[in-house]
Amino acid sequence: MNDHQFNRAALAALLAALAAPGMLTGQRCQTGVSLPRVAAIAGGFTALQTTVILIRQDDWWVTPRTGFHFGSGGSPSRSQDKLLHAAIAYQASQVAILAWDWACVPPTLAAWLGAAVGIAVGLPKEIGDGLHEGKGFATDDFGASVGAAILPALHRTWAPSRVIQLKGNYWPSAEFRDRTGGLPQLENDYAGQRYFLAIDPGLLPSGAGAWPDWLGLAVGHSVPTWLSAPPEDEWYVTLDLNARGLPVNTPWWQKVAALIDQLHLPLPGLRLTSGEVRFGLY
């Protein structure tokens, strides 16, 4: 399985994660930690990692191989691949926290166990790359995953961190619509993927003060092309919707809003590419 095929599986996992409520709180149990549920989580994680290793067996047992070594991801996509790694780790961490909540693990411990799972999800691929000639354990990709996986744990344990969210959106690029030779595929349609660091003060327990609770700002990154021309950085500075800050007073809204808040919905902002600034919905 090559990197693109692995990323397809990882993107599928990311989409599955997005289908789960993004709330980092869960119904607490009254009877202590559920060992059968802990065993179910451990078994599921082990099965996932084993499957990844078997699918990527060429990185361990098929040439070209070399001794384990470190390297850099190289980022031929202008860091879009690195941001995809971070997004997957971020979502995996959130889903894992919910799983540990389901197992009745105390909230703080559940948060950090979830972060550990988010970090570990990408390890088989990186270790495999570390044994593969011409690649290497990508320290920059792994570092991005670690930082992203830790953020949901901080959301639960340190309230000020909640103003920072990782968000993204996707729309098929011209490269994807006109692809030849099978590339780009969905998972490496980097020109169609946009990743955002959102700052939403309304997520603080005290709210945003005079600033609307539902409004934030976001800085994003993408590339206009990847295969048809050398990629270049495409930056965005936009408004951001914090759905959890909307004045909707129904019991179910916060869970729905937390799911919405995994995505950056297009709002007015600026796009900066090659020194050119454009205003639009991004």
C-alpha positions as CSV (number, residue, x, y, z in Angstrom):
1,M,0.0,0.0,0.0
2,N,1.5,3.3,-1.0
3,D,1.2,6.6,0.8
4,H,-1.8,7.7,-1.2
5,Q,-3.7,4.5,-0.5
6,F,-2.8,4.8,3.2
7,N,-4.0,8.4,3.2
8,R,-7.3,7.3,1.6
9,A,-7.8,4.9,4.5
10,A,-6.8,7.6,7.0
11,L,-9.2,10.1,5.3
12,A,-12.0,7.6,5.6
13,A,-11.2,7.4,9.3
14,L,-11.2,11.2,9.5
15,L,-14.7,11.3,7.9
16,A,-15.9,8.7,10.3
17,A,-14.6,10.8,13.2
18,L,-16.4,13.8,11.9
19,A,-19.6,11.8,12.0
20,A,-19.2,11.5,15.8
21,P,-20.3,14.4,18.0
22,G,-17.3,16.6,18.8
23,M,-18.3,17.2,22.3
24,L,-15.5,16.4,24.7
25,T,-17.8,15.6,27.6
26,G,-19.7,12.4,28.0
27,Q,-22.3,10.9,30.4
28,R,-20.5,9.8,33.5
29,C,-20.9,6.3,34.9
30,Q,-21.8,5.6,38.5
31,T,-20.0,2.2,38.9
32,G,-16.4,3.0,38.1
33,V,-14.2,2.0,35.2
34,S,-15.8,-0.6,33.0
35,L,-13.1,-3.2,32.3
36,P,-15.0,-4.9,29.5
37,R,-15.3,-1.6,27.7
38,V,-11.6,-0.8,28.3
39,A,-10.9,-4.3,26.8
40,A,-13.1,-3.5,23.8
41,I,-11.2,-0.2,23.2
42,A,-7.8,-1.9,23.5
43,G,-9.0,-4.7,21.2
44,G,-10.3,-2.3,18.6
45,F,-7.1,-0.2,18.6
46,T,-4.9,-3.3,18.3
47,A,-7.0,-4.6,15.4
48,L,-6.7,-1.3,13.7
49,Q,-3.0,-1.1,14.1
50,T,-2.5,-4.7,13.0
51,T,-4.6,-4.1,9.9
52,V,-2.5,-1.0,9.0
53,I,0.8,-3.0,9.4
54,L,-0.5,-5.9,7.3
55,I,-1.7,-3.5,4.6
56,R,1.6,-1.7,4.6
57,Q,3.7,-4.8,4.8
58,D,5.9,-3.7,2.0
59,D,7.4,-1.1,4.4
60,W,8.6,-3.9,6.7
61,W,9.3,-6.9,4.5
62,V,9.5,-6.0,0.8
63,T,12.4,-4.2,-0.8
64,P,13.7,-1.5,-0.9
65,R,14.4,-1.7,2.8
66,T,17.0,-0.1,5.0
67,G,17.8,0.2,8.7
68,F,15.5,2.4,10.7
69,H,16.2,6.1,10.2
70,F,14.6,9.5,10.6
71,G,13.9,12.0,7.9
72,S,11.6,14.8,6.9
73,G,8.3,14.5,5.1
74,G,9.6,16.8,2.5
75,S,6.1,18.2,2.0
76,P,6.0,18.3,-1.8
77,S,2.4,19.5,-1.3
78,R,3.5,22.7,0.5
79,S,2.6,21.1,3.9
80,Q,-0.9,20.0,3.0
81,D,0.0,16.4,3.6
82,K,1.4,17.4,7.1
83,L,-1.9,19.2,7.8
84,L,-3.8,16.1,6.8
85,H,-1.8,14.1,9.3
86,A,-2.6,16.7,12.0
87,A,-6.3,16.7,11.2
88,I,-6.5,12.9,11.4
89,A,-4.7,12.9,14.8
90,Y,-7.0,15.7,16.1
91,Q,-10.1,13.8,15.2
92,A,-8.8,10.5,16.4
93,S,-8.0,12.1,19.7
94,Q,-11.5,13.5,20.1
95,V,-13.2,10.2,19.2
96,A,-10.8,8.3,21.6
97,I,-11.7,10.6,24.4
98,L,-15.4,9.8,23.9
99,A,-14.5,6.1,23.8
100,W,-12.7,6.4,27.2
101,D,-15.7,8.4,28.6
102,W,-17.9,5.4,27.4
103,A,-15.6,3.1,29.4
104,C,-16.2,5.3,32.5
105,V,-12.6,6.5,32.8
106,P,-12.3,9.7,34.9
107,P,-12.5,12.8,32.7
108,T,-9.0,14.0,33.0
109,L,-7.4,10.6,32.5
110,A,-9.8,10.0,29.6
111,A,-8.6,13.2,27.9
112,W,-4.9,12.2,28.1
113,L,-5.5,8.6,27.1
114,G,-7.4,10.0,24.1
115,A,-4.4,12.1,23.2
116,A,-2.2,9.1,23.4
117,V,-4.5,7.2,21.1
118,G,-4.4,10.1,18.6
119,I,-0.6,10.1,18.7
120,A,-0.4,6.4,18.3
121,V,-2.8,6.1,15.3
122,G,-0.2,7.3,12.8
123,L,2.8,5.4,14.3
124,P,2.7,2.3,12.1
125,K,2.9,4.3,9.0
126,E,5.8,6.4,10.3
127,I,7.7,3.4,11.6
128,G,7.2,1.7,8.3
129,D,8.6,4.8,6.5
130,G,11.5,4.7,8.9
131,L,12.4,1.3,7.5
132,H,11.9,2.3,3.9
133,E,14.7,3.4,1.6
134,G,14.3,7.0,0.4
135,K,11.8,7.9,3.2
136,G,12.4,7.8,6.9
137,F,10.4,8.4,10.1
138,A,9.1,11.9,9.3
139,T,9.7,13.9,12.4
140,D,7.9,16.9,11.1
141,D,4.8,15.0,10.2
142,F,4.8,13.2,13.5
143,G,5.4,16.4,15.4
144,A,2.3,17.9,13.7
145,S,0.3,14.8,14.7
146,V,1.5,15.0,18.4
147,G,0.5,18.7,18.7
148,A,-2.9,18.2,17.1
149,A,-3.7,15.1,19.2
150,I,-2.8,16.9,22.5
151,L,-5.1,19.9,21.7
152,P,-8.5,18.1,22.5
153,A,-7.0,16.9,25.9
154,L,-6.1,20.5,26.6
155,H,-9.6,21.6,25.7
156,R,-10.9,19.4,28.6
157,T,-8.2,20.2,31.2
158,W,-7.3,23.9,30.5
159,A,-10.3,26.1,29.6
160,P,-8.4,28.9,27.9
161,S,-7.2,26.4,25.2
162,R,-10.8,26.0,24.0
163,V,-10.6,29.1,22.0
164,I,-8.3,27.3,19.6
165,Q,-9.8,24.8,17.2
166,L,-8.5,22.9,14.2
167,K,-11.0,22.9,11.3
168,G,-11.1,22.1,7.7
169,N,-13.3,21.9,4.6
170,Y,-13.1,20.4,1.2
171,W,-14.3,21.0,-2.4
172,P,-13.0,19.0,-5.4
173,S,-10.3,20.9,-7.2
174,A,-10.0,21.4,-10.9
175,E,-7.1,18.9,-10.7
176,F,-9.4,16.3,-9.2
177,R,-12.2,16.9,-11.6
178,D,-9.9,16.7,-14.6
179,R,-7.5,14.1,-13.3
180,T,-5.6,11.8,-15.6
181,G,-3.7,8.6,-14.7
182,G,-5.7,8.3,-11.5
183,L,-4.2,11.3,-9.7
184,P,-5.0,13.1,-7.7
185,Q,-7.2,10.8,-5.7
186,L,-9.6,12.1,-3.0
187,E,-7.2,11.8,-0.2
188,N,-4.4,13.6,-1.9
189,D,-6.5,16.3,-3.6
190,Y,-4.5,18.8,-1.7
191,A,-5.7,21.7,-3.9
192,G,-9.2,21.0,-2.7
193,Q,-8.4,20.7,1.0
194,R,-8.3,23.7,3.3
195,Y,-7.1,23.6,6.9
196,F,-7.8,26.3,9.4
197,L,-6.6,27.3,12.9
198,A,-9.7,28.9,14.3
199,I,-9.8,31.3,17.3
200,D,-13.3,31.3,18.8
201,P,-13.5,33.3,22.1
202,G,-17.1,32.1,22.6
203,L,-15.8,28.7,23.6
204,L,-14.5,30.1,26.8
205,P,-16.7,29.2,29.9
206,S,-17.2,33.0,30.4
207,G,-18.1,33.6,26.7
208,A,-16.6,36.2,24.5
209,G,-17.6,39.3,26.5
210,A,-18.6,42.1,24.2
211,W,-17.5,40.1,21.1
212,P,-20.4,37.8,19.8
213,D,-20.1,34.3,21.2
214,W,-20.8,32.8,17.8
215,L,-18.1,34.7,15.9
216,G,-14.4,33.9,15.6
217,L,-11.4,34.3,13.3
218,A,-9.5,31.7,11.4
219,V,-6.2,31.4,9.5
220,G,-6.1,28.8,6.8
221,H,-3.8,27.2,4.3
222,S,-4.2,25.4,1.0
223,V,-2.5,25.2,-2.4
224,P,-4.1,26.2,-5.8
225,T,-2.4,23.3,-7.6
226,W,-0.4,20.2,-6.8
227,L,0.2,18.1,-9.9
228,S,-0.6,20.4,-12.8
229,A,1.9,23.1,-11.6
230,P,4.4,23.5,-8.7
231,P,2.4,24.1,-5.5
232,E,2.5,27.5,-3.8
233,D,1.2,28.6,-0.5
234,E,-2.3,29.9,-0.4
235,W,-3.2,31.6,2.9
236,Y,-6.6,32.6,4.2
237,V,-7.7,35.1,7.0
238,T,-11.4,34.8,7.5
239,L,-14.3,35.0,9.9
240,D,-15.3,31.8,11.6
241,L,-18.6,30.4,12.9
242,N,-18.7,29.1,16.4
243,A,-22.0,27.2,16.3
244,R,-21.8,26.4,20.0
245,G,-22.1,30.1,20.7
246,L,-25.3,30.5,18.8
247,P,-28.3,31.4,21.1
248,V,-30.1,28.1,20.6
249,N,-31.7,26.8,23.8
250,T,-32.5,23.2,23.2
251,P,-31.0,20.1,24.9
252,W,-29.7,18.6,21.8
253,W,-28.2,21.7,20.1
254,Q,-24.7,21.6,21.8
255,K,-24.0,18.1,20.4
256,V,-25.1,19.1,16.9
257,A,-23.2,22.4,17.2
258,A,-20.0,20.6,18.3
259,L,-20.2,18.5,15.2
260,I,-20.7,21.6,13.0
261,D,-17.7,23.2,14.7
262,Q,-15.4,20.5,13.3
263,L,-15.7,22.2,9.9
264,H,-14.9,25.7,8.8
265,L,-17.9,27.0,6.9
266,P,-17.0,29.5,4.2
267,L,-17.3,33.1,5.5
268,P,-16.0,36.5,4.3
269,G,-12.3,36.8,4.4
270,L,-9.0,37.3,2.5
271,R,-7.0,35.0,0.3
272,L,-3.3,35.7,-0.2
273,T,-1.4,33.9,-3.0
274,S,1.9,35.1,-4.6
275,G,1.5,38.5,-3.2
276,E,-2.1,38.9,-4.5
277,V,-4.9,39.6,-2.1
278,R,-8.5,38.7,-2.9
279,F,-11.7,39.2,-0.9
280,G,-14.4,36.4,-1.0
281,L,-16.0,33.6,0.9
282,Y,-13.4,31.2,2.2
